[in-house]
Amino acid sequence: MDSSYVEDALTDAQRSFEREPAHKESGLDTDDDALLQLRKACRLLDAARFLRTQNGYYTVVIESSFIAIERSIHFYLLHATGMGSTEFVTHSDVYERGAEANLYSESLGDQFLQLWRENRSKTYYRQAVGGETQADAMLELATAVHQYILDYLSIGHECICNRG
């Protein structure tokens, strides 16, 4: 079987990241690393809301919601704690560091981590199939976390949710 078309596509994808994009995503044009994370969360939430109105897409909504939660918390960590943008943060680190930074209790951080460990990998690796109830609950949770952080920091004016 000839895989040359895959190799060509891989080469094209690699090269695309070596060049400055001609058309950048709306709303993400900031030099502030923290603000970039917040706005990425906004875009993920907007995409999840849009896909939720389509016929299903439950797994994508669940995945986007988990990532939006992490981006929102990561924003807080960069903005409020002095954490450097070059510090690598794993999925579990985000939840743990959020508790350490007093964004929420250690108990709530443990619950976030448990939700992520027990459910994200199941839907991601297809050990379970995401459904409507899970998609709606995760989108509601991601929206609540995002709004909580905006309210906590009184920085809602920087949010680009629902602004296209």
VMD Tcl script that draws the C-alpha trace (Angstrom):
set ca {
  {0.00 0.00 0.00}
  {1.32 3.42 -0.98}
  {1.46 5.89 1.90}
  {3.13 8.69 -0.05}
  {0.02 10.88 0.15}
  {0.15 10.61 3.95}
  {3.84 11.49 3.95}
  {3.12 14.48 1.67}
  {0.33 15.65 3.96}
  {2.60 15.26 6.99}
  {5.34 17.30 5.33}
  {2.82 20.00 4.40}
  {1.50 20.08 7.97}
  {5.00 20.36 9.41}
  {5.90 23.17 7.02}
  {2.68 25.04 7.78}
  {3.85 25.50 11.38}
  {7.19 26.88 10.22}
  {5.53 29.86 8.53}
  {3.69 32.81 10.02}
  {-0.03 32.25 9.37}
  {-1.53 34.48 6.69}
  {-4.91 34.52 8.44}
  {-4.91 34.29 12.22}
  {-7.87 33.27 14.31}
  {-10.08 36.16 15.33}
  {-9.64 37.38 18.90}
  {-6.37 35.60 19.59}
  {-4.12 38.44 18.47}
  {-2.49 39.29 21.80}
  {1.06 39.29 23.09}
  {-0.16 38.54 26.63}
  {0.37 34.80 27.24}
  {-2.24 34.67 30.00}
  {-4.85 36.48 27.94}
  {-4.18 34.12 25.04}
  {-5.14 31.17 27.26}
  {-8.34 32.91 28.34}
  {-9.29 33.66 24.76}
  {-8.49 30.13 23.64}
  {-10.94 28.98 26.29}
  {-13.51 31.42 24.88}
  {-13.08 30.06 21.37}
  {-13.33 26.46 22.61}
  {-16.54 27.26 24.48}
  {-18.02 29.01 21.46}
  {-17.13 26.05 19.24}
  {-18.60 23.58 21.73}
  {-21.82 25.61 21.97}
  {-22.09 25.72 18.19}
  {-21.43 22.02 17.77}
  {-23.92 21.21 20.52}
  {-26.63 22.83 18.38}
  {-25.73 20.54 15.52}
  {-26.75 16.90 15.33}
  {-24.80 15.42 18.22}
  {-21.02 15.89 18.23}
  {-21.12 14.90 21.88}
  {-17.54 13.61 22.03}
  {-16.16 16.83 20.52}
  {-18.24 18.94 22.91}
  {-16.96 16.91 25.87}
  {-13.35 17.16 24.71}
  {-13.62 20.91 24.01}
  {-15.19 21.46 27.41}
  {-12.36 19.67 29.23}
  {-9.79 21.71 27.31}
  {-11.68 24.98 27.93}
  {-11.64 24.28 31.67}
  {-7.89 23.72 31.55}
  {-7.25 26.84 29.45}
  {-9.36 28.94 31.84}
  {-7.46 27.66 34.88}
  {-4.16 28.05 33.04}
  {-5.11 31.67 32.34}
  {-5.65 32.22 36.05}
  {-2.31 30.64 36.91}
  {-0.44 32.83 34.43}
  {-2.35 36.00 35.27}
  {-2.61 35.82 39.04}
  {0.28 33.73 40.32}
  {3.31 34.81 38.36}
  {3.71 31.39 36.80}
  {5.79 31.71 33.65}
  {4.33 30.97 30.24}
  {7.20 28.60 29.51}
  {6.42 26.38 32.50}
  {5.08 23.10 31.22}
  {1.81 22.22 32.87}
  {0.29 18.77 32.48}
  {-3.44 18.15 32.64}
  {-3.26 17.07 36.25}
  {-0.88 19.91 37.16}
  {-3.45 22.48 36.04}
  {-6.05 21.23 38.50}
  {-3.55 20.78 41.33}
  {-1.96 24.20 40.82}
  {-5.37 25.85 40.72}
  {-5.98 24.56 44.25}
  {-2.47 25.53 45.36}
  {-3.11 29.06 44.08}
  {-6.36 29.23 46.11}
  {-8.55 29.53 43.05}
  {-10.65 26.77 44.59}
  {-10.36 24.28 47.44}
  {-8.09 21.26 47.35}
  {-11.22 19.11 47.54}
  {-12.67 20.76 44.42}
  {-9.30 20.37 42.67}
  {-9.36 16.66 43.53}
  {-12.87 16.38 42.08}
  {-11.76 18.09 38.86}
  {-8.82 15.74 38.62}
  {-11.01 12.70 39.30}
  {-13.50 13.79 36.63}
  {-10.66 14.21 34.16}
  {-8.92 10.92 34.99}
  {-12.06 8.80 35.07}
  {-13.99 10.27 32.17}
  {-11.93 12.23 29.68}
  {-9.73 9.32 28.74}
  {-12.76 7.05 28.38}
  {-14.39 9.29 25.79}
  {-11.08 10.25 24.20}
  {-9.88 6.69 23.68}
  {-13.40 5.33 23.00}
  {-13.61 3.11 26.03}
  {-16.93 4.90 26.35}
  {-18.98 6.91 23.90}
  {-20.01 10.40 24.89}
  {-23.69 11.14 25.02}
  {-26.00 14.10 25.19}
  {-26.21 14.21 29.00}
  {-22.43 14.18 29.43}
  {-21.92 16.78 26.68}
  {-24.47 19.14 28.23}
  {-23.05 18.67 31.75}
  {-19.46 19.23 30.63}
  {-20.35 22.32 28.62}
  {-22.23 23.71 31.60}
  {-19.25 22.96 33.88}
  {-16.75 24.53 31.47}
  {-18.92 27.63 31.16}
  {-19.26 27.86 34.96}
  {-15.50 27.52 35.55}
  {-14.76 30.12 32.88}
  {-17.30 32.56 34.34}
  {-16.09 31.91 37.90}
  {-12.55 32.89 36.94}
  {-13.74 35.98 35.08}
  {-15.77 37.03 38.12}
  {-12.98 36.13 40.56}
  {-10.54 38.40 38.75}
  {-13.09 41.01 37.60}
  {-11.71 40.65 34.10}
  {-14.83 39.87 32.06}
  {-14.02 42.68 29.64}
  {-11.17 40.56 28.26}
  {-13.46 37.64 27.46}
  {-14.32 37.17 23.77}
  {-17.00 34.51 24.21}
  {-19.82 34.93 21.73}
  {-18.02 37.67 19.83}
  {-17.15 35.65 16.74}
}
mol new
graphics top color blue
foreach p $ca { graphics top sphere $p radius 0.5 }
foreach p [lrange $ca 0 end-1] q [lrange $ca 1 end] { graphics top cylinder $p $q radius 0.2 }
display resetview
